[in-house]
Amino acid sequence: MIRYVGDERNTLQIKVWMLANQITAKRLAHIINLDPVNVSLTLNKKRNNRRVLRKLVELGCPVEYLDLPTDMLS
């Protein structure tokens, strides 16, 4: 079976982390000047918007929740 980047993204853990840090998808979208739909699609494993993922890392979201593309790992 083919594994796609984002398949292992832990949406529930990300949303719990966001809630604990008072960050909504709408606020995150505003911070990075992006449509909230793109944030939602990234959180829900439908897309891998690097701006969304990068900002989550910068804000302190544990990378193990995100299933980052290999070119974003360092």
Helices and strands as residue ranges (DSSP letters): H 11-20, H 25-31, H 36-43, H 50-59, G 63-65, G 70-72
